[in-house]
Every structure is written in C-alpha cells, then in structure tokens.
Amino acid sequence: MTNGFYSRLAADNIRRNRQTYLPYIITCIITTAMLYIIRSLAMNEGLDSMSGGAALKEILALGSHITRIFAFIFLFYTNSFLVKRRKKEFGLFNILGMEKRHIAKVLFMETLYTAAISLVLGMGLGILLDKLMFLSLTKMLGGNVQLGFYVSGESITVIAVFMLIAFLLIYLNALRQIHFAKPIELLGSSNAGEKEPKTKWFMAILGVLLLAIGYNISIMTKQPLQALALFFVAVLCVIAGTYLLFTAGSIALLKMLKKNKRYYYKINHFTTVSGMMYRMKQNAVGLANICILSTMVLVMISTTSCFIAGLDDIINTRYSHEFTVYSVDEKIHEETERYLTDNNADVETSEKYASLVFTVKREGNNFYIPENYSMEMQGICEFGIITLEDYNRLTGGQIELSDDSVLLWSGNKSVDFNELTLMDCNYSVAERLSDFPIGSLDIVDTACIVVKDEAVMRELYEKQNALYGKNASQIRYYYYFDIGEGDEEALFNDMYGYFKNSGISFGIDAKYNAYENAISLYGGLFFIGVFLGTLFMMQTILIIYYKQVSEGYDDKKRFEIMRNVGMTRAEVKKSIHSQIVTVFFLPLITAGIHTGFSFPLISRIMVMFHMTNTGLFIICLLICFAAFALIYALVYGITARTYYKIVSK
C-alpha cells in the first residue's frame, strides 16, 4: 500500500464520519484561536502604556497557562468519544486484511489532517479576533486605541507546539487502545456494557457523605481566610461525591424504580428505566463530567461578572475617603495638615487616628501570641487597638475609661464577656460595641478594643514587639480626607512629591487611582473567567452532543426491537424524549444545587477581594444560571433531534 492510499483513505474516513468529526474539528479550531488570543494579549506591549496594564498582563499570562491545562484535558477527553465510535470500523478493517500498523498509518493521517486544519484555521481566527479582544481591553482600561495589526510570532510558535504535542499524545492514546484490543473486541465494542450493573451501596453512601462534607464546609466556614484554605477540599469532596452518586447512586435509584411495579410497568417508564439501566456506567461518567463542567461555568462567570458589576462597591468598601495618607511616624498627621493648609486644598471632610493591629490566638476571653504562629491554627484572631481620644473624635462620643477598662467590638457575634486578657494584661469590658469606626473586612476572626490613651497602646505595642521581634506590627497613623473642587490627580502627584522630600516614611492612596488599578485586576479576572467559561461551555456542549450520538447508535437496535414488538413511532419518540430529559437535565439540576451550596463559601472568599455586596452576587448568579439553562435547553433540543434521527433510521 502506498502512502497516497493512506492519505486518501484518511480523508475519506473524515468525510464519512463528519457527523462526529466535524464538531471535534470545529472545537479544535476555536480552542486554538482562544489559546492564541490570551497568549498574544499577555505578550502585547500595547498594554504597558495603560494604567494597570502591567498587572493585567501578569494575570493574562497566568490565565494562559491555566487555559492550556484545561484545553489539553478537554481535547484528550472529547477525542475518546471519536475513538469509541470508530473502534468497530477499525475492527472491520483488521478483519478485511489491514494490519494494525496499517490502521495506525491511517489514524496518523487523520490526526495530521485534523491538526493541520485546526492550526491553520485556528491561528487565522485567533489573529483576526485578537485585535477585537485588545480593543475591548483598551476600552476597559480607558487607554488610547492604537492603529496597526499586531501579530505575535512567539505566541504562534508556542501554541502551535502545544497543539502538536496534544495531538501527538491523543494519537498515541488512540493507538494504544487499538493495539491492545483484539479484532473481535473492536467489533463488539459498541455492545460493551450490556450486562446489568450491580447496585454498589457502599459507593452510593460514600458519595452522599462526600457531598455532605463539601456542603458542610461551605455552610459552616465563617471566615474568608478559612474559606480560601478549605475551598479546594470542598471542591474535591463535591467532585468525588458527584462521580460516585452518578455512577453508583444513579444505579441504586434505577433499581429502586424498577422494583416499584406501579411506576416501572408503564411503556414510557419501562423503556426509559431499562434503557438507562444498561450502559449506565458509561453514561454516568459523562453525565458527571457535564455536571462538574456546568458548575465550573456557573461559578466562574457569575463571580467574575459580579466583580465587574460591583466595581464601585468594591472601591467604596476599600476606600472610604478620596485620599488616605499613612505612616508609622506620628508626624504624618501634622505634616498632612500643614500641606493641605499651605496649598489651600478644598478639604470637605477629614479624619485621623492611630491604630495598632496584630495577630493573636484566642481561647475564650484570653488573647495571646503563640510561640509557633501559623495561619492554619485554630482560634487565630486579628486584634486592633485605638485610643479613646481617637474613638470619641471619630464617633462624636464623650466616653471615659480607666486604665484597666476597654471598649470591645468583635466580628464574632458569639464573643460576649465582661473581662478579657491580652498578653497577660487584664482588662474589664466597660461596654460592648455594636460597630467600630475603623472598617474591617473580617477576613479572620476580628476583635478591636478602645484603650484609655496612647500610653496604654504603647505598652501593648512593646509587649507584642518583644514577642514577635522583627515580625512585630507597628503603630500606624492614618489621615483621611475628601476634597471638593480640584484636580485629584494633580493633588496626588504634588502631595506625593512633598512627602517624598519630607524625610518621613509614608504611603498615599487615592480613590481615583485605585479605580484604574481595580479595573486592570478585576477586568483581567473577568476576561479569564469568560475565556475559561467559554472553554468549559464548549466542552459541555460537545460532551452532550457526543453522548447523544453515541447513545443513538447504541440504542438504535433496541428501539428497532420496540417497534417490532408493537410500539408505535409516537410511543418510541415519547420514550426517547422521556429518557433524554431524565438523563441530560439531571446534570443541570445537580449543577444548580452545587452552585447554591457553594454560594456561602465563595461569597466569603470574595470578601478578600473587597466584594461584600451579597445581593449583587445573588443577582449575577441567578442571571448566569438562567442564561446557561437556556443554552443548555437549546443544546438539548438540537441533540435530541439528532438522537431521534439516528434511532429512527
């Protein structure tokens, strides 16, 4: 056989199997384009001249690596459907006289054609859309639109090498399956799994327990830092629990339905349950994958879109005033007031105070610094201290305190005691405060006290300084102010130059500048979220499509038998509809449940990004779920018709 024969046969195979090959090739093209776009944007020097562009490029570079990992898994997994569908064909080739090495050559040419089409069309599409994506980011960052057409040669090389390696590994995996299988096994592969599966109660119960653990972590974890630490534990529990429930729990449920004679012995229920019972092991894995991917899409798109929609809330949460000047040098208060007076700044409101914040471990009403500190320790608490003078000025109060009494506020609502011990110093709680003038995100368990004067605060500072050494916290002095009329950027630059020459260590934050930086951070997260969400969406749609096509061919003979034993075409169609609805809407419902239980955990993690508007997150989540459910239903409608056409032939 000549090489031309293998090339023609491979091209003919792709044409004859276009129903399964075409969606796969289109997906490879889109994946290649996506990988090029995000890699090219991360390399685009045009972002350097924009505010926040450098940070955005770092986020895009990280997103590029993450996207490639998921793209590889995606392509590898979806190709397995093609191989499964083609095994019978390869077995027939083998019986007709083609050796496995000949089949390997045909398969190599098919892979080569797919790779060539994907790279050429994918790179072309990516280059065309790259400018559009860059303009979108430019608009998001408020930069100037640049003329010209940017093509990243390095990105083309990197993505081309990555895709070629992916296709090579996909080819070797397919070759492995064919090489170790006998011809008779290849011919009978489509009938594999016909034996009725056994009920595995242990796996089903374990799946329920794992889901319960994951849900419990989400509900019971109260602090954002703990939520971040336990997030991946909860995710792994939910993923494992989902696979176990779909593989073992679904079979157990079907067996229970089968035992219910009133339910089972009806035409539509009988065919649906019996059809799902056989080959449920293969079905369950695919359905679990759809469920997990759907959950990822919902969580990723809803959280990143919430960041963009709530950007103003994030900025206002993080910056309560237009300008913040801070230092460990107490002269900062005097110098700031002098600067504002000398420059006739139109100051509308101003606040100043000093605070000491450090980390302690809490046991009951005893707050102390442990010898071996770790953020993973139980009872870690962030402790803040301000003076009574500052508190009264900030709140307009006229409270008085003795040397050994304090005012107490705690983010932990269960903290309620009349005395406390802080680093072996005993204090009586004169009043339990309902709020505190110094904002706190409550990332960990938080407690704040008001002490009589700065002498008491300095005494506590010296104690924690002796215990923490070089890691000790410093007393920090803050000065906040808002201006009326005036150029914020000009004031910021002039004030920065003034303090730079003052000899005082300082820091200045401005709300206008923070907004630009936040756009780059959250805009980058949103951009990556959309990219990964689109990738997961494509994988979900492709898995649904291939499951319908695969199951259609597998069930074709079964439904022929149904018609032969007397079922009408309408009854067969009704049975098909019932089975598809039951099977393919179960992952969507389960994904909705997963997302709902993940809400408490994710909302607490979002606090670390200064997103505290829970109501907005709920709205984004509901809108994303509604949009995803609509797309899911459309995919169901299209694939259901494909399935029916196959089984009705």
N, C-alpha and C positions, 0 to 999 in steps of 0.2 A: 504493500500500500504506500502510495506517495504522500508527501506532506500536503499536497494540494487536496487530496481526498479528505484528510482530517479537517482541513480548513473549511471545505465545502460542507462536510457533514456537521461540523460545529455550528456553522451559520444556519444550516437548515434546522438543526435542533432548537436553536434560539427562536427561529420563526415559528416552528410548530408548537413550541411551548411558550408563546408570547403571553398567554394568559397569566402565567406565573413569573415569567422572566421580565416582562415589561415593567410591572410595578417595582421590582427589585432594582432594575437599571435606573429608573427614574429616581428612586430613593438614593442610590449611589451618587447620581449626578447632583442632587440637592445637597447631600451630605458633603461632597467635595466642595461645592460652592460655599457652604456655611463655614467649613474649616478654613478656606482661603480668606473669606471676608474677615473673620475675627482675628486671624493671624496677621493679615495685612493692616488692619486698623491698629493693632498693637505695635506695628512697626512704622506707622505713618508719622513722619516728622512734623506734619501739619498740626498735630495736636499739641506739640511742645510750646507753641506760641500762645496757646489758650490758657485761661485761668483754670487750674485743676487738671490740665491735660496730662501732666506727668503722672499724677496719681491714677488717672483713668487708664493710661497705657499699661501701668502695672497690673491693674485689675483685669484688663483685657488679655494681657499675657498669661495671667493665671487662668482665666476663663478658657483660653486657647488650649492649654494642657488638659483641663477638665473635659472640654468638649471632645478632644481626640480620644480620651479614655472611653467615654460613653459611646462615641461613634464606632470604635473598634468592637465593643461588645454588641452594639446594635447590628452591625453588618455581619458579624460572626453568627449571631443568633438567627437572624432572618434568612441567611443562606441555608441554614439547616432545614428549613421548610422546602426549599428547592431540591435539596439532596434527597429528602424523604419522598418527594413527589416523583423524582427521576429514578429511584432505585429499581423499580420494575422494568423500566426502559433499559437500564444498564444490564440487568439480568438477562433480558431478551437478547441484547447484543452479544452477551457472553455465550449464550446457548447457540446462537446462529453462527458462531465461529470466531468472533473477535476476542482476542486475549485481553486480559486486564491491562496490559501495557498499552494496547491499542485504545482501550477505553480511557486510559489515563491521558493519552495524547489528545483525544477528542475533548476531554474535560479541560485540559490545559488551554486548548484553543478557545473554548467557550469563555474561560476565565480571562484570557488575554483580550478577547473582543469586548467583554464587559468592562475590563479595566481601561482599555483604550477609549471606549465611548464615554465612560464616567469621567475620566481625567480631562479629555478634550472639551466635552460639553460642560462639565462641572467647573473647570477653570474659566472657560469663557463666560458662563453665567455669573461666576463669582467676581470676575473683573468688571463686568457690566454693572452689577449691583453694589460693588464696593464703594463707588463714588456716591451712590444714593445713601448708603449707610453712613458714610463720612459726613455728608451734608446734614443728615439727621443729628449726628453727634455734635456738629458745629452749631447747629441751631439750639441744641440742648445746652451747650456751654456758653452760648452767646458770643461765639467767635465770628470772625470775618470769613465769608465764603471765598475760597481760593480757586482761581482758574487753573485749568490743566487737568490731565488724566494720569493718575498715579497708578503704577503697576509695580507690585513688589516681587522682584525676581527671586529673592530669598524665600518668600512665602510660597511661591510656586514650587520651588525645589523641595522645601520641607514637606509640604502637603503631598506632593507627588510621590516622594519617597515613602511617606507614611502610608498612603493608599496602596502603593505597590506591595509593601510589606504585608498589609492587611489582606490583600487579595492572594498573596502567596500562601499565607497561613490558612486562609479559607480553602484554597485549592488542596493543600496538604491534608487538611482535616477531612475533606470530601474523599480524597484518595485513600485515606486510612479506612474509612467506613466501607469503601468498595473493595479494597484489597483483602480485608479480613473476613469478608462475607462470601458465602458460597452462592453459586448462581441460583439455586433453588430458594435460598433465603432472600435474595434480592427480588425474585419474582413474587414471593409471598409476603413481602414487607408491608404491603398495603393492608393485609389481613391480620397483622400483628395486633395483639391486644384484644382479640375477640373473646378470650376467656374472662368470665365474670370475675371482677376483682373482689377480694375478701374485705370484710369490714375490719379496719385497724383502729380499734377503740383507743388504744394507748396513744397513737399519734394524734387522733382527733382531740382527745382530752388535753394532750400536751400543747396542741395548737391553741386551744381555748385558754390555757394557763399563760402561754407566752403573750397572747393578745391582752389578757387581763393585766399582766405585768407592765407591758408597754403603755396601756391606757392609764394604769395607776400611777406610773412615773409622771405622765403628762398632767394628771389632775392634782396629784399631791405635792409636786415640786413647786415651791413658792418663790424661791429666789432666782433671779436671772442667771447668776453665775453657776448655781447648781443645775439649772435647766440646760445651760450650754454644755456642762460636763456630762450630763446624763442623756443628752439628745441622741447621740449615736447608739447608746444602749437601748433606748426606747425604739429607735428605728430598726435595729437588728431584731429585737423581740417581735415587732409588728411584722416585719418581712418574713421571718421564720414561721410565725404563727399563721400568717396568710397562706403560705405554701402548704403547711400541714393541714389547715382547715379545708383548703380547696382540694387537696389530694385525698386525705383520709376523711375529713368531716363531711365532704360532699357525698362520698360513697355511703357513709353511715346514714345520711339523710335520705338518700335514694332508696336504701334498703328499708328504712322505716316507712317510706311512702309505698314501697312495693308490698309491704305487709298489710297496709291499710286497704282492704279489698274494695271498700266503697269508693275510694279515690282511684285505685290502680286500674280496676276493671272497667274503664271507660276508654273509648277509642283514642281520643287525643291524649289522655294521661298515660295510657298503656304504651303508646308508641314513643311518647316523649321520655318517660322514665326508662323504658328499656333501651331506647337509643342512646340516652346519656349514660346508662349503666356501663355499656360496652365501650371500651377505649376511653374510659373516664380518666385513667391515669395520664394519658397523653393530653386530654382536654384540660385537666386540672392545672397542669403546669403552665400551659398557655394562658389560661384564664387568670391564674395568679400573677403572671407577668403583666397582663393587661391591667390588673388591679393596682399593682405596685407602680407601674408607669403612670397610670391615671392620677394616683395620689401625688406622685412627684410633680406632675404638670400643675395640678391644682395648688399645691403648696408653694411651688416656685413662682408661678405667675402672680398669685394673689399677694404674696409677701413683697415682691419687688415692685409691683404696681402700687401697693399701699405706701411704700417709701416715696414714690414719685408724687402720688396724690396728696400725701400728708407732709410734704416737704416744709411748708410753712409752720405746721405744728411742731415738727422736729426742731426747726431753728428756734422757735419761741420757747420750746422746752429747754433747750440747751443754753440759750442766751436770753435772759430776762430783760436785759438792757442793751442799748445800741453799742456801748463801749464798756470794756472791762479792763482795768489796769491792776496788776497784781505783782507781789514781790515778797520775799522773805525779809526784806528791810522795811522797818516800820516808817522810814522816811518817805515811803511811796505816797502815803496819804497827803502829807504836807506838800510834796513836790507836785502832785497832780493838781491840787487846789491852786497852787501858785501858777502853774502853767495855764490853767483854764482862766484864771483872773487876768493874768498878763496879756493873754491873747483874746480877751473879751469874747470868749466862747458863749454861745447862747444855750446855757445849760438849763434844761427844764426840770429834771429830777436827778438826784444823786443819792447814793448810799455808800457807806463804808463800814467795814468791820474787820476784825482779826479772828482767825479760827485755827484750831489745831485738830487735825484728823489723822487717826492712826488705826491700825487693825489690832483687835484683841480677840480672845476666846471667852465665850460667855457660858457660865454654868449657874443657872438660876439668876440671882442678883449679884453674882461675883464676876467682874470683868478683869481679866488678867492677860499678860503677854506670855504665851507658852515658850518653852525653851527651844523646841524644834517646830518652827512655824511652817504650815503648809496650807494652801488654799483649799485642799481637799478635806481638811479636818472638819469634823462636825462642830457646830457652835461658833464658827467664825463670825465675827461681828465688826462692822466699821463704826468707830466711835468718834463723834465730833464734839468739840468744845468751843463755846464762845463766852464772852464776859457779859455780865448783867447790864453794864453800860451800853454795849452794842445792842443787846436784845431790846432794852427799853427804847432806844433810839429807833430801831427798825420797826418795832410794833407800836410805838407811842404809849407804852405802858409805864407804870411807876412802881414796879415791884421792888421789894427789898429782900436781901438774903443775908444770912450769917455765913461765917467762914466755912462751916461744915454742912451747909444745906445747898441744894441744887434744884433747878427745874429740869424735868425729864421729858423727852419726847422719844418715841421708838416707832419704827416702821412695823415692828412685830406687835400686833394688837393684843397678843396674849401677855405681853410684859406689863405687869401691874404690881409694883411693890413700893413700900414706904421707905426702904433703905437700900443702898447699893454700895458695893465695894469696888473701887477702881485702883488696881495696882497697890493693894493693901491700904488704900485711903478710904475711910468710911464716911459716907455722906447720907444725910436724911433727905428724902424727896419732899420738898415743900409743895410742889404742885406737879400734876401730870398734865402735860401739854397735848392738845389735840392736833396742833400743827406746829411748824417750825419755819422761821423766816428765811432760813438758808435752804434752798432747794436741794433735794437728793433724789437720785433715780432708784434708790433702794435696790441696788444690784445684789448686795448681800444683806443679811440681817443688819439693820442700821439703828443706832441709838445716839442721841445727842443730848448734852446737858448744858445748862447755863450756870456758870460759877460766879462767885461774888465779884471778883476783879481779876486783873491781869496777873497779879502776884500768884493767885491760886492756879491759873492756867500755866504759868511758867514753872511752878512747882511740879505739875503733872508732866510738862514737857521734859523737864530734867529727868524724871523717873523713866519715861519711855525712851529717852535718848540714851540713858545708861544701859537699858535692857536691849535695845535694838542696835546700838552702836552706829556704824556707818549707814545702816538702813533706816535710821530713825527719821520720822517726819519732822518738818519744820513748821513753826508758826507762820502762817501766810496772811498777808494783809491785802485786802481787796478794796477797790474803789470802782463803783458802777456809776454811770451817768448816761442820760439821754440829752440830745440836743434838739433845738427847734429848727430854725433856718440854718443852712450851712452845708458845705460840701463834706460829706462823711469821709470820702477817700482822701481829700486834701488834709483834713484834720488828722486822720490816722497817720499819714506819712509824716506830717510835721511833728506830731507828738512822738512818733517813733524816733525821729532824729533827735528830738530834745532829750529824751530819756537815754538814748544811746551815748550821749555826751555828758550825762549827769554823773556817771560813775556808780549808778545803782543798778543791781541786777533786777530785771523786770520782764514782764510779759504783757502784751496788749492783744485783746481780742475785739474784733469789730463784727457786728451782725451782718453788715453788707458783704464783707469778705467771707464770712462763714457760709453765706448762702451760695457763693460761687464754688467754694470748696465742696459743699454738700452736694451740689449738682453733679460734680465730677464723680464723687463717691457713689451716691445712690443712683445716678444715671448709669454709671458703669455696671452696678449690680442689676439694674433693670434690664440693661442691654444683654447681659449674660443670661439673666433669667429668661428673657424672650428666646434667646438662641437655644438654650438647653430645653426650655419648654417646647419649642418647635421640634427639636430633635426627638424628644420623648413622645410628642404627639404623632410624628411620622412613624415611629416605631410601633406605637399603639395601633394606629390605623393599619399598618402593614401586617401586624400580627393578626388583627381581626380579619383582614382580607384573606390571608393565607389559611387561617383556621377555617373560614367558611369554604374556601376552595378545596382544601384538604378533606374536610369532613363531607363535602358534597360528593367527591369521588368515592370516599369510603362508604357513604350511605346510599349510593346510587342503587346497588343491588338490593339492599334492604327494602328500599321504597318500591322497587320493581316487584318484590315479593308481596308487599302490601297491596299493590294494585291487582296482582294476580289472585290474591285470596278474597277480593271483593271490595276493597276500599275504593271509593270514587276519587277523582282527581282533586275535588274540593276538600275531601276529608284528608287526603295526603298533604295538600297545601296547608290546611289548618294545623295538622300535626307538625309540619315543618315550622310554621310560624310560632307555635307554642314552644317548641324546643329551642329555637333561636332566641326568642325573647327571654326564656328562662336562663339559658346559658350565658348570653352575651350582655344582658343588663345586670346580671349578678355582680360582675366586677365594678361597674359604675356605682351601684348601691353601696358595695363594700368600701370603695374608694371614698365615697361621701361620708361614711361612718368613720373611716380612718382620719379623714381631714377634720371632721368635727371633734374627735377626741384629741387630735394634735393641736387644736387651737390654743388651749391653755399654755402648753409648753412653748409653742412658737411665739405667742404674744409676749411671754416673759423674756424670751431671748431678744425680741425686737426692742425691748426696753433698753438693752445695752447699746442700741443704735439710736436712742433717744426718741423712739416711736412709742408714745404712751396713749395714743388715740385708739382705744379698743373698738369703739363703734365704727370707725373708718375701716379698720381691718375686717370686721364682720361684713360690712357692705362689699368690700373688694372680694372677699371670699365667696359671698353669695353670687356676685356678678360673674366671677370666674367659673364657678360651678355651673351656673345656668348656661353660659356660653359653651363650656366644654360638653355639657349634656346635650346641647343642641347639635354640636358637631358629631358627637358620639351617635346620636339618633340618625343623623344623615348617613353616616358610615354604615350603620346597621341597615338602613333602608336599601342602600346600594348593594351591600354584600349579601343581603337576604335574597335579592333578586338573582344575583349570580349563583348563589347556592341552589335556588329553586330551578334555575335553568339547567344546572348540571344534573340534578337528581331526576329531572323530568324528561331528559333526553331518552 
